[in-house]
Amino acid sequence: MEGRERKIKVGISIGDPNGVGIEIILKMFEDKRMFDFFTPVVFASTKLLSFQRKHFNLQTSFSPFVLGKKASINQLNIVEVLKKPFTTTFGEETAEGGGVALASFKAATQALKQGEVDVLVTAPLNKHNIQGDTFSFPGHTDFLAKELKGESLMFMVTDELKVGLLTDHIPVSEVAQSITPERIKKKVANMKASLQHDFGIAKPKIALLGINPHTGDNGVIGEEDDTVLRPTLKEIYAKGTLVFGPYAADSFFGTDLPAKFDAVLATYHDQGLIPFKTLTFGKGVNFTAGLDKVRTSPDHGTAFDIAGKGLADTASFKEAVFMAREIFFNRQSHAEYSID
């Protein structure tokens, strides 16, 4: 099949094996209709997936797969990445679990770089137990920013709401000093390009939230909104980008303002993600925009508290794989028809 009707090869990293990632993957692809859209390549081990398939009493079909060979079109293709046996202990943070998550993620990233898969969807990992000599990043996004080409933007998206981050995985104490005119210009440009290339919005409108409460109240609660944000936004706008703000973050999402913009740029992690997840939880997708390859993930974590209980919901992960597919084809269309 050609165009948007054809299947794409989706690479999937399993996240922490003691969390809900594998359960969700197996549940999702138990539905045979998924294979009408995807050829899934999972970086794990058949023994690990066999254990969890039996534990959850699922019927999902899978078989071993070697990259570069012809993939099965109606079952999970499992790339063996584990060098030693692993014993699942649901709900527990272990060094061994972190090692499995890291091996899966690194192998999937390498396959993405080499074009062995079209897109990458990552199941949740634990940011603590993956740290070590070969991995010292706060999470997926920062590692991918190093491995892939481009300037990354953490972008939380649904069809109705899109929220990006000016700063992401840094302490709150470092936020204000990290927000410079250069960073603002770069992130706004990244967001604009993503909205155009990845979501097909020709002339996007972007809202920027303020740093301080009430955007500083004319300097009473901080000067950064007046001295850094406003003059920088004015400069960007003068050059043709429809960016507006700064808006007071405490009331922005409780009004009709979000519907007037194509995306919102929050100044720090919780300022953007708390309202996003409150409004969209289970439907949201974490998209690493700005890079030369497509990566998405669900909007939830490892969910150790329900791991192994059969309670994990596939909704956000399903949104992530279909969003990756949509962005993949949108980029192809933009590259084919764009004249900019």
Short mmCIF file of the C-alpha atoms (twelve columns), coordinates in Angstrom:
data_MODEL
# 
_entry.id   MODEL 
# 
loop_
_atom_site.group_PDB 
_atom_site.id 
_atom_site.type_symbol 
_atom_site.label_atom_id 
_atom_site.label_alt_id 
_atom_site.label_comp_id 
_atom_site.label_asym_id 
_atom_site.label_seq_id 
_atom_site.Cartn_x 
_atom_site.Cartn_y 
_atom_site.Cartn_z 
_atom_site.pdbx_PDB_model_num 
ATOM 1   C CA . MET A 1   0.000   0.000   0.000  1 
ATOM 2   C CA . GLU A 2   1.150   3.546   -0.708 1 
ATOM 3   C CA . GLY A 3   0.760   6.820   1.144  1 
ATOM 4   C CA . ARG A 4   -1.081  7.095   4.427  1 
ATOM 5   C CA . GLU A 5   -2.807  3.771   3.922  1 
ATOM 6   C CA . ARG A 6   0.393   1.775   4.180  1 
ATOM 7   C CA . LYS A 7   1.710   0.230   7.365  1 
ATOM 8   C CA . ILE A 8   4.650   1.741   9.161  1 
ATOM 9   C CA . LYS A 9   7.249   -0.078  11.216 1 
ATOM 10  C CA . VAL A 10  6.956   1.087   14.811 1 
ATOM 11  C CA . GLY A 11  9.836   0.429   17.189 1 
ATOM 12  C CA . ILE A 12  8.774   -0.045  20.798 1 
ATOM 13  C CA . SER A 13  10.955  0.059   23.909 1 
ATOM 14  C CA . ILE A 14  9.387   -1.743  26.866 1 
ATOM 15  C CA . GLY A 15  10.270  0.649   29.678 1 
ATOM 16  C CA . ASP A 16  10.709  -0.738  33.184 1 
ATOM 17  C CA . PRO A 17  9.777   -4.443  33.066 1 
ATOM 18  C CA . ASN A 18  8.456   -4.251  36.623 1 
ATOM 19  C CA . GLY A 19  5.989   -1.547  35.596 1 
ATOM 20  C CA . VAL A 20  3.001   -1.597  33.255 1 
ATOM 21  C CA . GLY A 21  4.774   -1.145  29.914 1 
ATOM 22  C CA . ILE A 22  4.828   -4.748  28.732 1 
ATOM 23  C CA . GLU A 23  1.279   -5.358  29.919 1 
ATOM 24  C CA . ILE A 24  0.063   -2.411  27.851 1 
ATOM 25  C CA . ILE A 25  1.998   -3.475  24.747 1 
ATOM 26  C CA . LEU A 26  0.635   -7.015  24.928 1 
ATOM 27  C CA . LYS A 27  -2.918  -5.847  25.563 1 
ATOM 28  C CA . MET A 28  -2.848  -3.350  22.734 1 
ATOM 29  C CA . PHE A 29  -1.590  -5.790  20.118 1 
ATOM 30  C CA . GLU A 30  -3.945  -8.535  21.243 1 
ATOM 31  C CA . ASP A 31  -6.333  -6.548  19.046 1 
ATOM 32  C CA . LYS A 32  -5.474  -7.827  15.551 1 
ATOM 33  C CA . ARG A 33  -6.779  -4.635  13.949 1 
ATOM 34  C CA . MET A 34  -3.606  -2.877  15.103 1 
ATOM 35  C CA . PHE A 35  -1.674  -4.858  12.504 1 
ATOM 36  C CA . ASP A 36  -3.631  -3.135  9.749  1 
ATOM 37  C CA . PHE A 37  -1.657  0.008   10.584 1 
ATOM 38  C CA . PHE A 38  1.606   -1.137  12.152 1 
ATOM 39  C CA . THR A 39  4.398   -3.647  11.897 1 
ATOM 40  C CA . PRO A 40  5.562   -3.600  15.532 1 
ATOM 41  C CA . VAL A 41  9.183   -4.272  16.490 1 
ATOM 42  C CA . VAL A 42  9.618   -4.686  20.249 1 
ATOM 43  C CA . PHE A 43  13.049  -4.538  21.863 1 
ATOM 44  C CA . ALA A 44  12.877  -7.036  24.721 1 
ATOM 45  C CA . SER A 45  13.104  -10.828 24.975 1 
ATOM 46  C CA . THR A 46  10.636  -13.560 24.098 1 
ATOM 47  C CA . LYS A 47  11.054  -15.130 27.553 1 
ATOM 48  C CA . LEU A 48  10.163  -11.892 29.310 1 
ATOM 49  C CA . LEU A 49  7.105   -11.319 27.131 1 
ATOM 50  C CA . SER A 50  6.071   -14.979 27.451 1 
ATOM 51  C CA . PHE A 51  6.079   -14.680 31.238 1 
ATOM 52  C CA . GLN A 52  3.904   -11.575 31.230 1 
ATOM 53  C CA . ARG A 53  1.580   -12.907 28.532 1 
ATOM 54  C CA . LYS A 54  0.898   -15.938 30.696 1 
ATOM 55  C CA . HIS A 55  0.617   -13.836 33.865 1 
ATOM 56  C CA . PHE A 56  -2.060  -11.623 32.314 1 
ATOM 57  C CA . ASN A 57  -3.767  -14.502 30.480 1 
ATOM 58  C CA . LEU A 58  -3.401  -12.831 27.092 1 
ATOM 59  C CA . GLN A 59  -3.249  -14.327 23.607 1 
ATOM 60  C CA . THR A 60  -0.958  -11.823 21.882 1 
ATOM 61  C CA . SER A 61  1.189   -13.472 19.235 1 
ATOM 62  C CA . PHE A 62  4.905   -12.764 18.873 1 
ATOM 63  C CA . SER A 63  8.117   -14.338 17.588 1 
ATOM 64  C CA . PRO A 64  11.872  -13.586 17.560 1 
ATOM 65  C CA . PHE A 65  13.062  -11.120 14.929 1 
ATOM 66  C CA . VAL A 66  16.435  -10.016 13.591 1 
ATOM 67  C CA . LEU A 67  16.760  -6.468  12.298 1 
ATOM 68  C CA . GLY A 68  17.309  -6.358  8.566  1 
ATOM 69  C CA . LYS A 69  15.240  -9.479  7.967  1 
ATOM 70  C CA . LYS A 70  11.626  -9.608  6.794  1 
ATOM 71  C CA . ALA A 71  9.276   -8.814  9.667  1 
ATOM 72  C CA . SER A 72  6.045   -10.634 10.439 1 
ATOM 73  C CA . ILE A 73  2.995   -8.604  9.463  1 
ATOM 74  C CA . ASN A 74  0.516   -10.067 11.956 1 
ATOM 75  C CA . GLN A 75  2.408   -10.475 15.233 1 
ATOM 76  C CA . LEU A 76  4.912   -8.703  17.444 1 
ATOM 77  C CA . ASN A 77  8.490   -8.943  16.180 1 
ATOM 78  C CA . ILE A 78  10.787  -9.331  19.189 1 
ATOM 79  C CA . VAL A 79  14.404  -8.178  18.953 1 
ATOM 80  C CA . GLU A 80  16.339  -9.968  21.678 1 
ATOM 81  C CA . VAL A 81  18.255  -7.354  23.702 1 
ATOM 82  C CA . LEU A 82  18.703  -9.059  27.084 1 
ATOM 83  C CA . LYS A 83  22.051  -10.700 27.729 1 
ATOM 84  C CA . LYS A 84  20.992  -12.587 30.844 1 
ATOM 85  C CA . PRO A 85  17.756  -13.917 32.379 1 
ATOM 86  C CA . PHE A 86  15.494  -11.479 34.184 1 
ATOM 87  C CA . THR A 87  13.030  -12.225 36.980 1 
ATOM 88  C CA . THR A 88  10.020  -9.902  37.020 1 
ATOM 89  C CA . THR A 89  9.121   -8.408  40.404 1 
ATOM 90  C CA . PHE A 90  6.062   -6.296  39.689 1 
ATOM 91  C CA . GLY A 91  5.959   -2.899  41.358 1 
ATOM 92  C CA . GLU A 92  9.556   -2.891  42.541 1 
ATOM 93  C CA . GLU A 93  12.284  -0.478  41.506 1 
ATOM 94  C CA . THR A 94  15.377  -2.618  40.949 1 
ATOM 95  C CA . ALA A 95  18.767  -2.094  39.350 1 
ATOM 96  C CA . GLU A 96  18.092  -5.123  37.146 1 
ATOM 97  C CA . GLY A 97  14.832  -3.592  35.938 1 
ATOM 98  C CA . GLY A 98  16.640  -0.379  35.096 1 
ATOM 99  C CA . GLY A 99  19.206  -2.354  33.138 1 
ATOM 100 C CA . VAL A 100 16.493  -4.028  31.051 1 
ATOM 101 C CA . ALA A 101 14.736  -0.713  30.378 1 
ATOM 102 C CA . LEU A 102 18.003  0.903   29.313 1 
ATOM 103 C CA . ALA A 103 19.010  -1.993  27.033 1 
ATOM 104 C CA . SER A 104 15.621  -1.858  25.326 1 
ATOM 105 C CA . PHE A 105 15.664  1.921   24.908 1 
ATOM 106 C CA . LYS A 106 19.216  2.107   23.590 1 
ATOM 107 C CA . ALA A 107 18.660  -0.694  21.077 1 
ATOM 108 C CA . ALA A 108 15.402  0.884   19.889 1 
ATOM 109 C CA . THR A 109 17.079  4.285   19.517 1 
ATOM 110 C CA . GLN A 110 19.885  2.766   17.465 1 
ATOM 111 C CA . ALA A 111 17.355  1.052   15.195 1 
ATOM 112 C CA . LEU A 112 15.542  4.378   14.761 1 
ATOM 113 C CA . LYS A 113 18.797  6.149   13.827 1 
ATOM 114 C CA . GLN A 114 19.635  3.483   11.267 1 
ATOM 115 C CA . GLY A 115 16.174  3.519   9.689  1 
ATOM 116 C CA . GLU A 116 15.317  -0.021  10.781 1 
ATOM 117 C CA . VAL A 117 12.049  1.355   12.202 1 
ATOM 118 C CA . ASP A 118 10.044  4.347   11.004 1 
ATOM 119 C CA . VAL A 119 9.101   5.752   14.413 1 
ATOM 120 C CA . LEU A 120 9.814   5.036   18.067 1 
ATOM 121 C CA . VAL A 121 7.284   4.721   20.883 1 
ATOM 122 C CA . THR A 122 8.723   4.372   24.372 1 
ATOM 123 C CA . ALA A 123 7.005   2.732   27.324 1 
ATOM 124 C CA . PRO A 124 7.606   4.446   30.701 1 
ATOM 125 C CA . LEU A 125 10.875  3.929   32.538 1 
ATOM 126 C CA . ASN A 126 12.029  4.834   36.023 1 
ATOM 127 C CA . LYS A 127 14.356  7.836   35.899 1 
ATOM 128 C CA . HIS A 128 16.300  6.697   38.957 1 
ATOM 129 C CA . ASN A 129 17.218  3.083   38.285 1 
ATOM 130 C CA . ILE A 130 18.457  3.688   34.716 1 
ATOM 131 C CA . GLN A 131 21.224  6.029   35.868 1 
ATOM 132 C CA . GLY A 132 24.771  4.709   35.565 1 
ATOM 133 C CA . ASP A 133 28.096  4.955   33.793 1 
ATOM 134 C CA . THR A 134 26.499  4.780   30.324 1 
ATOM 135 C CA . PHE A 135 23.363  6.814   31.038 1 
ATOM 136 C CA . SER A 136 23.209  10.050  33.035 1 
ATOM 137 C CA . PHE A 137 20.172  11.791  31.552 1 
ATOM 138 C CA . PRO A 138 16.938  12.886  33.287 1 
ATOM 139 C CA . GLY A 139 14.897  10.804  30.838 1 
ATOM 140 C CA . HIS A 140 14.141  9.782   27.263 1 
ATOM 141 C CA . THR A 141 14.002  13.289  25.818 1 
ATOM 142 C CA . ASP A 142 17.475  14.371  26.877 1 
ATOM 143 C CA . PHE A 143 19.121  11.168  25.611 1 
ATOM 144 C CA . LEU A 144 17.336  11.413  22.258 1 
ATOM 145 C CA . ALA A 145 18.404  15.061  21.933 1 
ATOM 146 C CA . LYS A 146 22.009  13.856  22.110 1 
ATOM 147 C CA . GLU A 147 21.606  10.861  19.799 1 
ATOM 148 C CA . LEU A 148 19.443  12.394  17.057 1 
ATOM 149 C CA . LYS A 149 19.765  15.474  14.868 1 
ATOM 150 C CA . GLY A 150 17.934  18.707  15.651 1 
ATOM 151 C CA . GLU A 151 16.875  20.783  18.649 1 
ATOM 152 C CA . SER A 152 14.495  18.925  20.949 1 
ATOM 153 C CA . LEU A 153 11.254  20.294  22.385 1 
ATOM 154 C CA . MET A 154 9.204   18.399  24.950 1 
ATOM 155 C CA . PHE A 155 5.700   18.675  23.492 1 
ATOM 156 C CA . MET A 156 2.611   17.251  25.205 1 
ATOM 157 C CA . VAL A 157 -0.132  16.898  22.627 1 
ATOM 158 C CA . THR A 158 -3.708  15.898  21.945 1 
ATOM 159 C CA . ASP A 159 -5.865  16.897  18.996 1 
ATOM 160 C CA . GLU A 160 -7.340  19.758  21.066 1 
ATOM 161 C CA . LEU A 161 -4.455  20.878  23.316 1 
ATOM 162 C CA . LYS A 162 -0.712  21.148  22.762 1 
ATOM 163 C CA . VAL A 163 1.693   22.273  25.495 1 
ATOM 164 C CA . GLY A 164 5.446   22.632  25.063 1 
ATOM 165 C CA . LEU A 165 8.120   23.449  27.623 1 
ATOM 166 C CA . LEU A 166 10.607  26.301  27.611 1 
ATOM 167 C CA . THR A 167 12.609  24.423  30.263 1 
ATOM 168 C CA . ASP A 168 11.923  20.785  31.131 1 
ATOM 169 C CA . HIS A 169 13.827  18.519  33.520 1 
ATOM 170 C CA . ILE A 170 15.626  21.072  35.674 1 
ATOM 171 C CA . PRO A 171 15.084  22.128  39.318 1 
ATOM 172 C CA . VAL A 172 12.600  24.951  39.886 1 
ATOM 173 C CA . SER A 173 15.408  26.957  41.506 1 
ATOM 174 C CA . GLU A 174 17.169  27.118  38.118 1 
ATOM 175 C CA . VAL A 175 14.184  28.035  35.949 1 
ATOM 176 C CA . ALA A 176 14.366  31.852  35.933 1 
ATOM 177 C CA . GLN A 177 18.094  32.014  35.238 1 
ATOM 178 C CA . SER A 178 17.754  29.463  32.434 1 
ATOM 179 C CA . ILE A 179 15.194  31.497  30.511 1 
ATOM 180 C CA . THR A 180 17.188  33.735  28.209 1 
ATOM 181 C CA . PRO A 181 16.156  35.548  25.032 1 
ATOM 182 C CA . GLU A 182 18.148  32.986  23.055 1 
ATOM 183 C CA . ARG A 183 16.287  30.067  24.633 1 
ATOM 184 C CA . ILE A 184 12.914  31.705  24.079 1 
ATOM 185 C CA . LYS A 185 13.668  32.374  20.412 1 
ATOM 186 C CA . LYS A 186 14.884  28.808  19.872 1 
ATOM 187 C CA . LYS A 187 11.939  27.122  21.592 1 
ATOM 188 C CA . VAL A 188 9.335   29.311  19.886 1 
ATOM 189 C CA . ALA A 189 10.967  28.567  16.528 1 
ATOM 190 C CA . ASN A 190 10.996  24.822  17.326 1 
ATOM 191 C CA . MET A 191 7.341   24.884  18.310 1 
ATOM 192 C CA . LYS A 192 6.336   26.840  15.215 1 
ATOM 193 C CA . ALA A 193 8.244   24.438  12.945 1 
ATOM 194 C CA . SER A 194 6.688   21.397  14.619 1 
ATOM 195 C CA . LEU A 195 3.182   22.793  14.314 1 
ATOM 196 C CA . GLN A 196 3.818   23.353  10.612 1 
ATOM 197 C CA . HIS A 197 5.742   20.182  9.721  1 
ATOM 198 C CA . ASP A 198 4.226   17.688  12.167 1 
ATOM 199 C CA . PHE A 199 0.639   18.918  12.496 1 
ATOM 200 C CA . GLY A 200 0.014   20.714  9.210  1 
ATOM 201 C CA . ILE A 201 -0.796  24.139  10.696 1 
ATOM 202 C CA . ALA A 202 0.372   26.728  8.163  1 
ATOM 203 C CA . LYS A 203 0.327   29.846  10.358 1 
ATOM 204 C CA . PRO A 204 0.320   28.735  13.986 1 
ATOM 205 C CA . LYS A 205 -0.608  30.953  16.918 1 
ATOM 206 C CA . ILE A 206 1.433   30.377  20.074 1 
ATOM 207 C CA . ALA A 207 0.797   31.536  23.657 1 
ATOM 208 C CA . LEU A 208 3.630   31.896  26.170 1 
ATOM 209 C CA . LEU A 209 2.936   31.652  29.900 1 
ATOM 210 C CA . GLY A 210 4.632   33.967  32.383 1 
ATOM 211 C CA . ILE A 211 7.435   33.069  34.773 1 
ATOM 212 C CA . ASN A 212 6.170   34.798  37.927 1 
ATOM 213 C CA . PRO A 213 2.710   34.860  39.543 1 
ATOM 214 C CA . HIS A 214 0.482   37.329  37.664 1 
ATOM 215 C CA . THR A 215 3.415   37.788  35.233 1 
ATOM 216 C CA . GLY A 216 5.192   39.796  37.906 1 
ATOM 217 C CA . ASP A 217 2.511   42.437  38.578 1 
ATOM 218 C CA . ASN A 218 4.645   45.189  37.044 1 
ATOM 219 C CA . GLY A 219 7.722   44.126  38.960 1 
ATOM 220 C CA . VAL A 220 6.086   43.643  42.362 1 
ATOM 221 C CA . ILE A 221 6.509   39.817  42.185 1 
ATOM 222 C CA . GLY A 222 9.569   39.611  39.949 1 
ATOM 223 C CA . GLU A 223 11.007  41.409  36.959 1 
ATOM 224 C CA . GLU A 224 11.737  38.595  34.479 1 
ATOM 225 C CA . ASP A 225 8.411   38.819  32.662 1 
ATOM 226 C CA . ASP A 226 9.021   42.508  31.935 1 
ATOM 227 C CA . THR A 227 12.763  42.417  31.320 1 
ATOM 228 C CA . VAL A 228 13.104  39.101  29.436 1 
ATOM 229 C CA . LEU A 229 9.796   37.718  28.156 1 
ATOM 230 C CA . ARG A 230 7.946   40.762  26.850 1 
ATOM 231 C CA . PRO A 231 10.769  42.369  24.848 1 
ATOM 232 C CA . THR A 232 11.779  38.998  23.376 1 
ATOM 233 C CA . LEU A 233 8.219   38.167  22.338 1 
ATOM 234 C CA . LYS A 234 7.879   41.598  20.766 1 
ATOM 235 C CA . GLU A 235 11.022  40.965  18.734 1 
ATOM 236 C CA . ILE A 236 9.865   37.517  17.610 1 
ATOM 237 C CA . TYR A 237 6.423   38.827  16.666 1 
ATOM 238 C CA . ALA A 238 7.940   41.640  14.623 1 
ATOM 239 C CA . LYS A 239 9.673   39.027  12.487 1 
ATOM 240 C CA . GLY A 240 6.396   37.308  11.577 1 
ATOM 241 C CA . THR A 241 5.766   34.643  14.206 1 
ATOM 242 C CA . LEU A 242 2.342   34.829  15.861 1 
ATOM 243 C CA . VAL A 243 3.435   34.509  19.486 1 
ATOM 244 C CA . PHE A 244 1.548   36.226  22.302 1 
ATOM 245 C CA . GLY A 245 1.942   36.734  26.034 1 
ATOM 246 C CA . PRO A 246 3.122   36.363  28.638 1 
ATOM 247 C CA . TYR A 247 -0.144  35.150  30.142 1 
ATOM 248 C CA . ALA A 248 -0.729  34.556  33.846 1 
ATOM 249 C CA . ALA A 249 -0.358  30.808  34.248 1 
ATOM 250 C CA . ASP A 250 -2.732  30.421  37.210 1 
ATOM 251 C CA . SER A 251 -5.828  31.346  35.205 1 
ATOM 252 C CA . PHE A 252 -4.899  30.612  31.599 1 
ATOM 253 C CA . PHE A 253 -6.239  27.048  31.386 1 
ATOM 254 C CA . GLY A 254 -9.428  27.932  33.236 1 
ATOM 255 C CA . THR A 255 -10.552 30.325  30.506 1 
ATOM 256 C CA . ASP A 256 -11.319 30.046  26.806 1 
ATOM 257 C CA . LEU A 257 -7.797  31.223  25.929 1 
ATOM 258 C CA . PRO A 258 -6.297  27.786  25.117 1 
ATOM 259 C CA . ALA A 259 -8.848  27.309  22.331 1 
ATOM 260 C CA . LYS A 260 -7.630  30.504  20.683 1 
ATOM 261 C CA . PHE A 261 -4.109  29.168  20.193 1 
ATOM 262 C CA . ASP A 262 -2.589  26.228  18.365 1 
ATOM 263 C CA . ALA A 263 -0.106  25.597  21.174 1 
ATOM 264 C CA . VAL A 264 1.002   26.887  24.555 1 
ATOM 265 C CA . LEU A 265 4.622   27.279  25.654 1 
ATOM 266 C CA . ALA A 266 4.996   26.896  29.421 1 
ATOM 267 C CA . THR A 267 8.088   28.226  31.168 1 
ATOM 268 C CA . TYR A 268 8.750   25.154  33.315 1 
ATOM 269 C CA . HIS A 269 7.753   21.514  33.678 1 
ATOM 270 C CA . ASP A 270 4.927   21.510  36.223 1 
ATOM 271 C CA . GLN A 271 3.463   24.805  35.015 1 
ATOM 272 C CA . GLY A 272 2.630   23.092  31.731 1 
ATOM 273 C CA . LEU A 273 2.211   19.427  32.617 1 
ATOM 274 C CA . ILE A 274 -0.077  19.730  35.632 1 
ATOM 275 C CA . PRO A 275 -2.892  21.429  33.685 1 
ATOM 276 C CA . PHE A 276 -2.221  19.324  30.581 1 
ATOM 277 C CA . LYS A 277 -2.481  16.019  32.424 1 
ATOM 278 C CA . THR A 278 -5.422  17.209  34.497 1 
ATOM 279 C CA . LEU A 279 -7.371  18.093  31.382 1 
ATOM 280 C CA . THR A 280 -6.303  15.236  29.111 1 
ATOM 281 C CA . PHE A 281 -5.005  12.316  31.211 1 
ATOM 282 C CA . GLY A 282 -5.244  9.050   29.331 1 
ATOM 283 C CA . LYS A 283 -5.467  10.840  25.983 1 
ATOM 284 C CA . GLY A 284 -2.222  12.798  26.005 1 
ATOM 285 C CA . VAL A 285 0.983   11.988  24.172 1 
ATOM 286 C CA . ASN A 286 4.529   13.033  25.008 1 
ATOM 287 C CA . PHE A 287 6.151   13.927  21.676 1 
ATOM 288 C CA . THR A 288 9.819   14.835  21.301 1 
ATOM 289 C CA . ALA A 289 9.515   17.529  18.647 1 
ATOM 290 C CA . GLY A 290 12.347  19.190  16.747 1 
ATOM 291 C CA . LEU A 291 14.386  16.067  15.988 1 
ATOM 292 C CA . ASP A 292 14.916  14.343  12.654 1 
ATOM 293 C CA . LYS A 293 13.099  11.202  13.842 1 
ATOM 294 C CA . VAL A 294 9.671   10.731  15.432 1 
ATOM 295 C CA . ARG A 295 9.399   9.600   19.032 1 
ATOM 296 C CA . THR A 296 6.284   9.533   21.208 1 
ATOM 297 C CA . SER A 297 5.303   8.028   24.546 1 
ATOM 298 C CA . PRO A 298 2.207   7.820   26.764 1 
ATOM 299 C CA . ASP A 299 1.415   10.538  29.286 1 
ATOM 300 C CA . HIS A 300 1.858   8.297   32.352 1 
ATOM 301 C CA . GLY A 301 4.718   6.667   34.228 1 
ATOM 302 C CA . THR A 302 5.652   3.127   35.250 1 
ATOM 303 C CA . ALA A 303 2.582   2.864   37.538 1 
ATOM 304 C CA . PHE A 304 4.349   0.536   39.970 1 
ATOM 305 C CA . ASP A 305 1.291   0.713   42.231 1 
ATOM 306 C CA . ILE A 306 -0.857  -1.262  39.775 1 
ATOM 307 C CA . ALA A 307 1.840   -3.266  38.006 1 
ATOM 308 C CA . GLY A 308 1.035   -6.948  37.686 1 
ATOM 309 C CA . LYS A 309 -2.637  -6.489  38.593 1 
ATOM 310 C CA . GLY A 310 -4.027  -6.402  35.067 1 
ATOM 311 C CA . LEU A 311 -5.415  -2.872  35.569 1 
ATOM 312 C CA . ALA A 312 -3.243  -0.918  33.138 1 
ATOM 313 C CA . ASP A 313 -5.125  1.102   30.528 1 
ATOM 314 C CA . THR A 314 -3.872  1.090   26.935 1 
ATOM 315 C CA . ALA A 315 -5.547  4.377   25.942 1 
ATOM 316 C CA . SER A 316 -2.565  6.740   26.147 1 
ATOM 317 C CA . PHE A 317 -0.135  4.257   24.611 1 
ATOM 318 C CA . LYS A 318 -2.531  3.689   21.713 1 
ATOM 319 C CA . GLU A 319 -2.767  7.449   21.255 1 
ATOM 320 C CA . ALA A 320 1.039   7.567   21.200 1 
ATOM 321 C CA . VAL A 321 1.455   4.968   18.431 1 
ATOM 322 C CA . PHE A 322 -1.242  6.531   16.256 1 
ATOM 323 C CA . MET A 323 0.132   10.026  16.884 1 
ATOM 324 C CA . ALA A 324 3.586   8.824   15.811 1 
ATOM 325 C CA . ARG A 325 2.046   7.447   12.629 1 
ATOM 326 C CA . GLU A 326 0.209   10.702  11.900 1 
ATOM 327 C CA . ILE A 327 3.322   12.819  12.450 1 
ATOM 328 C CA . PHE A 328 5.404   10.478  10.276 1 
ATOM 329 C CA . PHE A 329 3.054   10.945  7.329  1 
ATOM 330 C CA . ASN A 330 2.599   14.672  7.988  1 
ATOM 331 C CA . ARG A 331 6.350   15.126  7.741  1 
ATOM 332 C CA . GLN A 332 6.452   13.230  4.474  1 
ATOM 333 C CA . SER A 333 3.668   15.389  3.065  1 
ATOM 334 C CA . HIS A 334 5.327   18.596  4.223  1 
ATOM 335 C CA . ALA A 335 8.654   17.577  2.695  1 
ATOM 336 C CA . GLU A 336 6.958   16.709  -0.587 1 
ATOM 337 C CA . TYR A 337 4.803   19.799  -0.972 1 
ATOM 338 C CA . SER A 338 6.573   22.503  1.050  1 
ATOM 339 C CA . ILE A 339 8.301   25.375  -0.728 1 
ATOM 340 C CA . ASP A 340 9.784   27.047  2.347  1 
# 
